[in-house]
């Protein structure tokens, strides 16, 4: 069987017998530093040879006869053109050899200095490959292509470290959230098994059903969050005010139970999107505004309209405790509720509402912005590309 038949994908590895001398040569090919060195030396020799050729060409205009002294009895004091040409060619040969040596030496040094920043970038890449994402290159000095590459690589490491830490927090929080209802269920069953005669079975089954429902809600929310990145989106023109009004009707009862006054200013604006998903975004934002509000006398305002910067805008503002910008920046991370992992009184959330809202917004090509209010509370702004009505 031929080598091509054995390797249909055209990929050869160093251990394959079919690799042959070509792969050996590729493994032993010159480094970038030596290629630059040879390039410098080559162009040095080319420049020297060009200069020699110009001198030899100019020498053709010298007369080819011996020059004699004014006194015939004296010997000639000037060489002929041929003698000059022979001496020039001999000296030029030595000069080209010297130029080659100088070009190799200087080129090797210069190439090393030029490529030194690349060595720092390579070392940082090797460290990142081992999982050490806290190292940064931080090249200083004059701005050039290497400093731009260094800054881009450092920015990439920042994003990777941020994503890795977020993934670790997500895994830890998800494990905690899923373990909590299972632990509660196990504790109630252990108590019931230890004292079956002294149990209020109606109350026990009700609590077991509530705990099980909480676990189901967490799993469904996680599945929804994971499916948003790959499920196809079938958008269509929608009136955003209508979607927001439907979401508001779904949360009015909860707002009334918590004593939160609701104000709506729904201006007409059209977007292109999925009606169910966008309604879910509005519901999540409204529920977050209701559940993280003042203990009493709280309020929220829902508005829709045209964004002054272009596009459609949905805004939810609520009263509440004073929040820091650093805390608000983490609210779209999964399983974060209120201040870190604390919960508010009443119905308990899972800390996935804003994460799902941000994911749905991203799938629609929009942006979800969270900002703390000056007097407390939160302002959530949903910006979406507009569509003709």
PLY file of the C-alpha trace (Angstrom):
ply
format ascii 1.0
element vertex 389
property float x
property float y
property float z
element edge 388
property int vertex1
property int vertex2
end_header
0.00 0.00 0.00
1.32 3.45 -0.87
2.05 6.17 1.68
-0.79 8.25 0.26
-3.21 5.38 0.81
-2.00 4.87 4.36
-2.40 8.56 5.14
-5.60 9.67 3.36
-5.68 12.95 5.24
-2.20 13.85 4.02
-0.85 14.13 7.56
2.50 12.53 8.43
3.88 12.15 11.92
7.56 11.82 12.89
7.11 8.13 13.74
5.63 7.17 10.37
7.98 5.24 8.04
6.43 7.14 5.13
7.62 10.45 6.54
11.03 10.14 4.87
13.72 12.78 4.68
11.22 15.58 4.01
9.81 15.48 7.54
13.30 15.10 8.98
14.34 18.24 7.14
11.24 20.04 8.43
12.10 19.11 12.01
15.66 20.40 11.50
14.81 23.51 9.51
16.48 26.78 10.36
15.15 28.94 13.14
13.79 32.41 12.48
16.95 33.93 13.96
19.23 32.05 11.55
16.96 32.83 8.60
17.18 36.52 9.44
20.95 36.20 9.92
21.44 34.58 6.53
19.17 37.19 4.97
21.27 40.02 6.43
24.51 38.35 5.26
23.07 37.65 1.82
21.99 41.24 1.24
25.36 42.46 2.54
27.13 40.31 -0.04
24.71 41.42 -2.74
25.38 45.07 -1.90
29.16 44.47 -1.90
29.02 42.59 -5.19
26.94 45.36 -6.76
29.48 47.95 -5.63
32.33 45.84 -7.04
30.52 45.48 -10.34
30.08 49.23 -10.59
33.78 49.81 -9.86
34.85 47.24 -12.43
32.56 48.83 -15.00
34.04 52.24 -14.30
37.56 50.84 -14.64
36.92 50.12 -18.30
37.31 53.83 -19.03
40.94 53.84 -17.84
43.39 53.69 -20.81
45.04 50.29 -21.19
48.61 51.40 -21.83
51.56 51.93 -19.48
52.14 55.41 -18.16
55.84 56.48 -18.32
57.79 59.09 -16.41
58.80 62.36 -18.03
62.39 61.13 -18.06
62.65 58.11 -20.34
65.44 56.72 -18.23
63.12 56.39 -15.20
60.93 53.29 -14.80
57.13 53.59 -15.21
55.50 54.78 -11.99
51.82 53.87 -12.72
50.35 50.39 -13.31
48.30 49.46 -16.34
44.54 48.93 -16.29
44.92 45.17 -16.30
47.23 45.32 -13.31
44.72 47.53 -11.48
41.87 45.18 -12.39
43.78 42.13 -11.12
44.62 43.83 -7.84
41.06 45.14 -7.49
39.49 41.74 -8.05
41.85 40.08 -5.57
41.20 42.73 -2.92
37.45 42.59 -3.58
37.42 38.84 -3.00
38.95 39.31 0.44
36.56 42.20 1.08
33.52 40.08 0.19
34.70 37.32 2.53
35.10 39.90 5.29
31.68 41.34 4.50
30.16 37.86 4.71
31.72 37.28 8.14
30.64 40.71 9.37
27.14 40.20 7.93
26.73 36.83 9.67
28.02 38.10 13.00
26.15 41.39 12.98
23.04 39.75 11.55
23.02 37.11 14.28
23.31 39.77 16.99
20.74 42.08 15.41
18.29 39.23 14.80
18.62 38.17 18.43
17.84 41.68 19.65
14.90 42.00 17.26
13.43 38.62 18.21
14.03 38.93 21.96
10.47 40.18 22.63
9.16 37.17 20.73
10.96 34.91 23.20
9.06 36.55 26.06
5.79 36.00 24.23
6.68 32.36 23.54
7.56 31.80 27.20
4.24 33.31 28.27
2.40 31.07 25.79
4.11 27.98 27.23
3.13 29.05 30.75
-0.45 29.61 29.64
-0.48 26.15 28.06
0.28 24.64 31.49
-2.71 26.45 33.01
-0.83 29.38 34.58
-2.96 32.28 33.35
-1.74 34.88 35.85
1.52 35.64 33.98
1.62 38.77 31.81
4.27 39.86 29.32
3.97 43.62 29.73
6.48 44.69 27.08
7.65 48.27 27.49
9.54 50.65 25.26
8.84 51.97 21.82
5.54 50.96 20.27
5.98 48.47 17.45
4.50 45.23 16.17
5.90 43.23 19.08
4.42 45.49 21.75
1.08 45.35 19.93
1.30 41.54 19.88
2.27 41.54 23.56
-0.69 43.73 24.51
-3.05 41.55 22.46
-1.68 38.41 24.10
-2.01 39.92 27.59
-5.59 40.93 26.79
-6.31 37.38 25.65
-4.88 36.03 28.92
-7.07 38.46 30.85
-10.15 37.18 29.07
-9.13 33.54 29.48
-8.42 33.98 33.19
-11.72 35.78 33.67
-13.62 33.04 31.81
-11.77 30.29 33.70
-12.50 31.85 37.08
-16.13 32.39 36.08
-16.37 28.74 35.05
-14.92 27.65 38.40
-17.38 29.82 40.28
-20.21 28.50 38.11
-19.27 24.88 38.80
-18.94 25.52 42.54
-22.22 27.45 42.74
-24.08 24.93 40.59
-22.88 22.09 42.80
-24.00 24.01 45.88
-27.39 24.84 44.43
-28.05 21.27 43.29
-26.78 19.77 46.55
-29.03 21.96 48.73
-32.43 20.48 47.74
-30.98 16.96 47.73
-29.58 17.45 51.24
-32.90 18.84 52.49
-34.78 15.91 50.96
-32.41 13.42 52.54
-32.69 15.09 55.96
-36.50 15.02 55.87
-36.53 11.37 54.79
-34.05 10.44 57.53
-36.24 12.13 60.15
-39.35 10.44 58.82
-37.64 7.04 58.76
-36.37 7.48 62.32
-39.83 8.39 63.67
-42.51 7.28 61.21
-45.30 7.46 63.79
-44.69 11.07 64.75
-44.74 12.57 61.28
-47.26 14.92 59.69
-47.29 13.13 56.36
-49.27 15.78 54.54
-46.81 18.47 55.60
-43.86 16.20 54.82
-45.04 15.34 51.32
-45.76 19.01 50.66
-42.25 20.03 51.71
-40.73 17.18 49.69
-42.70 18.27 46.65
-41.54 21.90 47.07
-37.92 20.86 47.49
-38.09 18.56 44.49
-39.70 21.31 42.42
-36.84 23.63 43.36
-34.32 21.10 42.08
-36.30 20.72 38.85
-36.39 24.50 38.36
-32.61 24.74 38.82
-31.96 21.98 36.29
-34.40 23.47 33.77
-32.79 26.89 34.14
-29.34 25.40 33.60
-30.56 23.54 30.52
-32.11 26.73 29.15
-28.89 28.66 29.80
-26.76 26.04 28.03
-29.12 25.62 25.07
-29.20 29.33 24.20
-25.71 29.19 22.65
-26.49 26.57 19.99
-30.23 26.44 19.42
-31.30 28.11 16.14
-33.09 31.43 16.50
-36.13 32.12 14.32
-36.66 35.89 14.60
-39.54 37.91 13.25
-40.60 41.58 13.53
-42.04 42.31 16.99
-43.52 45.34 18.74
-41.36 45.57 21.89
-44.02 47.43 23.88
-46.44 44.52 23.39
-43.88 41.98 24.56
-43.07 44.12 27.61
-46.78 44.53 28.41
-47.30 40.75 28.36
-44.33 40.29 30.70
-45.68 42.94 33.04
-49.01 41.16 33.35
-47.20 37.96 34.35
-45.49 39.63 37.33
-48.21 42.02 38.53
-49.47 39.58 41.15
-46.01 39.07 42.65
-45.42 42.83 42.65
-48.73 43.39 44.48
-47.88 40.69 47.05
-44.58 42.41 47.81
-46.07 45.90 47.87
-44.05 47.16 44.87
-45.73 49.94 42.90
-45.44 49.43 39.14
-45.32 52.22 36.56
-45.21 51.54 32.83
-44.44 53.91 29.94
-44.59 51.74 26.84
-43.64 53.61 23.71
-43.94 51.92 20.34
-40.73 50.46 18.90
-40.10 47.48 16.65
-37.38 44.84 16.87
-36.55 41.57 15.15
-36.45 38.63 17.53
-38.08 35.63 19.15
-41.22 36.67 21.04
-41.03 33.95 23.72
-37.34 34.59 24.48
-37.71 38.36 24.56
-40.72 38.05 26.86
-38.58 35.84 29.10
-35.93 38.58 29.22
-38.53 41.16 30.26
-39.99 38.79 32.89
-36.55 38.09 34.35
-35.70 41.79 34.56
-39.04 42.60 36.18
-38.78 39.74 38.67
-35.29 40.83 39.60
-36.56 44.39 40.15
-39.44 43.13 42.32
-37.51 40.63 44.44
-34.53 42.90 45.10
-36.47 45.98 46.11
-37.14 47.81 49.36
-38.84 45.82 52.15
-41.79 48.20 51.93
-42.82 51.14 49.78
-40.75 50.00 46.81
-41.42 50.82 43.18
-40.30 49.98 39.67
-40.66 51.66 36.30
-40.84 49.87 32.95
-40.28 51.90 29.77
-39.87 51.07 26.11
-38.97 53.35 23.25
-36.29 54.36 20.80
-32.72 54.48 22.01
-31.15 57.94 21.40
-28.04 56.12 20.17
-30.12 54.11 17.71
-32.15 50.92 18.04
-34.83 49.93 20.50
-34.58 50.34 24.27
-36.32 48.60 27.17
-35.50 49.92 30.65
-36.43 48.60 34.10
-35.65 50.84 37.09
-36.36 49.89 40.68
-35.81 51.20 44.18
-33.67 49.23 46.57
-30.47 49.20 48.59
-27.44 51.16 47.42
-25.25 48.98 45.21
-21.62 49.34 44.22
-20.51 49.27 40.60
-18.20 46.31 41.35
-21.09 44.26 42.73
-23.38 45.14 39.82
-20.71 44.01 37.34
-21.09 40.44 38.65
-24.90 40.25 38.57
-25.01 38.48 35.20
-22.88 35.62 36.55
-24.91 32.48 37.31
-26.13 31.85 40.88
-25.43 35.35 42.17
-28.41 36.79 44.02
-28.55 40.30 45.41
-25.38 41.11 47.36
-23.18 38.16 46.41
-25.06 34.97 47.36
-27.50 36.50 49.85
-31.21 36.26 49.20
-34.09 38.55 49.89
-37.14 37.71 51.89
-40.01 35.89 50.29
-39.73 33.70 47.25
-36.19 32.53 46.74
-34.55 32.80 43.33
-31.80 30.74 41.78
-29.52 33.56 40.65
-29.94 32.60 37.00
-32.45 35.21 35.83
-30.00 37.90 34.76
-27.61 35.30 33.31
-30.38 33.96 31.08
-31.46 37.50 30.16
-27.90 38.41 29.14
-27.55 35.22 27.09
-30.85 35.80 25.25
-29.91 39.42 24.60
-26.59 38.35 23.12
-28.35 35.87 20.81
-30.44 38.79 19.49
-27.38 40.93 18.80
-28.24 43.32 21.61
-26.68 44.42 24.88
-27.87 44.27 28.48
-26.46 47.03 30.69
-26.80 47.11 34.47
-26.08 50.28 36.43
-26.60 51.12 40.11
-28.96 53.98 40.91
-27.60 57.04 42.68
-30.17 56.72 45.48
-30.21 52.93 45.43
-31.72 50.22 43.29
-30.74 49.10 39.83
-31.30 50.26 36.25
-31.38 47.50 33.64
-31.23 48.69 30.01
-31.92 46.29 27.16
-30.77 47.60 23.78
-31.78 45.74 20.61
-31.38 46.50 16.90
-34.53 48.14 15.59
-36.66 46.79 12.77
-39.12 48.55 10.43
-42.59 48.52 11.86
0 1
1 2
2 3
3 4
4 5
5 6
6 7
7 8
8 9
9 10
10 11
11 12
12 13
13 14
14 15
15 16
16 17
17 18
18 19
19 20
20 21
21 22
22 23
23 24
24 25
25 26
26 27
27 28
28 29
29 30
30 31
31 32
32 33
33 34
34 35
35 36
36 37
37 38
38 39
39 40
40 41
41 42
42 43
43 44
44 45
45 46
46 47
47 48
48 49
49 50
50 51
51 52
52 53
53 54
54 55
55 56
56 57
57 58
58 59
59 60
60 61
61 62
62 63
63 64
64 65
65 66
66 67
67 68
68 69
69 70
70 71
71 72
72 73
73 74
74 75
75 76
76 77
77 78
78 79
79 80
80 81
81 82
82 83
83 84
84 85
85 86
86 87
87 88
88 89
89 90
90 91
91 92
92 93
93 94
94 95
95 96
96 97
97 98
98 99
99 100
100 101
101 102
102 103
103 104
104 105
105 106
106 107
107 108
108 109
109 110
110 111
111 112
112 113
113 114
114 115
115 116
116 117
117 118
118 119
119 120
120 121
121 122
122 123
123 124
124 125
125 126
126 127
127 128
128 129
129 130
130 131
131 132
132 133
133 134
134 135
135 136
136 137
137 138
138 139
139 140
140 141
141 142
142 143
143 144
144 145
145 146
146 147
147 148
148 149
149 150
150 151
151 152
152 153
153 154
154 155
155 156
156 157
157 158
158 159
159 160
160 161
161 162
162 163
163 164
164 165
165 166
166 167
167 168
168 169
169 170
170 171
171 172
172 173
173 174
174 175
175 176
176 177
177 178
178 179
179 180
180 181
181 182
182 183
183 184
184 185
185 186
186 187
187 188
188 189
189 190
190 191
191 192
192 193
193 194
194 195
195 196
196 197
197 198
198 199
199 200
200 201
201 202
202 203
203 204
204 205
205 206
206 207
207 208
208 209
209 210
210 211
211 212
212 213
213 214
214 215
215 216
216 217
217 218
218 219
219 220
220 221
221 222
222 223
223 224
224 225
225 226
226 227
227 228
228 229
229 230
230 231
231 232
232 233
233 234
234 235
235 236
236 237
237 238
238 239
239 240
240 241
241 242
242 243
243 244
244 245
245 246
246 247
247 248
248 249
249 250
250 251
251 252
252 253
253 254
254 255
255 256
256 257
257 258
258 259
259 260
260 261
261 262
262 263
263 264
264 265
265 266
266 267
267 268
268 269
269 270
270 271
271 272
272 273
273 274
274 275
275 276
276 277
277 278
278 279
279 280
280 281
281 282
282 283
283 284
284 285
285 286
286 287
287 288
288 289
289 290
290 291
291 292
292 293
293 294
294 295
295 296
296 297
297 298
298 299
299 300
300 301
301 302
302 303
303 304
304 305
305 306
306 307
307 308
308 309
309 310
310 311
311 312
312 313
313 314
314 315
315 316
316 317
317 318
318 319
319 320
320 321
321 322
322 323
323 324
324 325
325 326
326 327
327 328
328 329
329 330
330 331
331 332
332 333
333 334
334 335
335 336
336 337
337 338
338 339
339 340
340 341
341 342
342 343
343 344
344 345
345 346
346 347
347 348
348 349
349 350
350 351
351 352
352 353
353 354
354 355
355 356
356 357
357 358
358 359
359 360
360 361
361 362
362 363
363 364
364 365
365 366
366 367
367 368
368 369
369 370
370 371
371 372
372 373
373 374
374 375
375 376
376 377
377 378
378 379
379 380
380 381
381 382
382 383
383 384
384 385
385 386
386 387
387 388
